[in-house]
Amino acid sequence: MNCKIDLSFLLTGLDGKSLKSDEGEEVKASRLLAHHLANSNAQDFSPIKAYDWATKLYKEGIIEVDEADRSKLEKFVENNQTLTNLSKAQIIKAIQEAKEK
């Protein structure tokens, strides 16, 4: 069974305000994860799958995956050494919510 993971939301700080990039732009969860998928050398997924997901997340903010890939994506985020816990938690919650739907 496939599920849709919607990461088109803005990441927020502890104060509830949108996080800003170094350029002053609001940060979407989908675009942040897209960059990490595209620039990763992790062996969690094939390079083609990571690229396809990154492209779709960057453009649309939503990807459709099966349960096995949903679980792998969650682990990828959890084990990512450059994402902060603030970003990881919000992205992981969205991934887990997709499982529950």
C-alpha positions in Angstrom: 0.0 0.0 0.0 1.4 3.4 -1.0 1.2 6.5 1.1 1.7 10.2 0.2 4.2 12.1 2.2 3.4 15.8 2.2 6.4 17.9 3.1 5.2 21.1 1.5 5.0 22.9 4.9 7.3 25.6 6.3 9.7 24.5 9.0 9.3 26.4 12.3 11.6 27.3 15.1 10.8 26.7 18.8 9.0 30.1 18.8 6.6 28.8 16.1 8.0 31.3 13.5 9.2 30.1 10.1 12.8 29.2 9.8 14.8 31.4 7.4 17.6 30.4 5.1 20.9 32.3 5.0 19.3 34.3 2.1 16.4 35.2 4.3 13.8 32.9 2.6 11.4 30.7 4.5 12.5 27.1 4.5 10.1 24.4 3.2 10.6 20.9 4.6 10.3 19.4 1.1 13.1 21.5 -0.3 15.4 20.9 2.6 15.0 17.2 2.3 15.3 17.3 -1.5 18.7 18.9 -1.1 19.8 16.3 1.4 18.6 13.4 -0.8 20.2 14.9 -3.9 23.6 15.6 -2.2 23.8 12.4 -0.1 26.1 9.5 -0.8 24.1 7.3 1.6 23.3 3.8 0.4 19.7 3.9 1.8 18.3 4.1 -1.8 19.5 3.9 -5.3 20.9 7.2 -6.7 18.1 7.3 -9.3 15.4 6.9 -6.6 17.0 9.6 -4.4 17.2 11.9 -7.4 13.6 11.3 -8.5 12.3 11.9 -5.0 14.5 15.0 -4.6 13.2 16.4 -7.9 9.5 15.7 -7.0 9.9 17.1 -3.5 11.6 20.2 -4.7 8.9 20.9 -7.4 5.8 19.5 -5.7 6.5 19.0 -2.0 4.8 15.5 -2.0 6.0 12.0 -2.9 4.2 8.7 -3.0 6.1 5.7 -1.6 5.4 2.2 -0.4 5.8 1.2 3.3 9.3 -0.1 2.8 10.5 3.1 1.3 8.6 5.2 3.8 10.5 3.4 6.6 13.9 3.8 4.8 13.2 7.5 4.3 12.4 8.0 7.9 15.7 6.2 8.9 17.6 8.4 6.3 16.3 11.5 8.0 16.9 10.2 11.5 20.5 9.2 10.7 21.4 12.3 8.7 24.4 13.9 10.4 23.8 17.4 9.0 20.1 18.0 9.7 19.3 19.5 13.0 16.9 17.8 15.5 14.6 20.8 15.0 14.2 20.0 11.3 14.4 16.2 11.7 11.6 16.1 14.2 9.2 18.0 11.9 10.0 16.0 8.9 9.9 12.6 10.7 6.5 13.5 12.2 5.2 14.2 8.6 6.6 10.9 7.4 4.9 9.0 10.3 1.6 10.8 9.8 1.6 9.5 6.2 1.8 6.0 7.5 -1.2 6.5 9.8 -3.5 7.7 6.9 
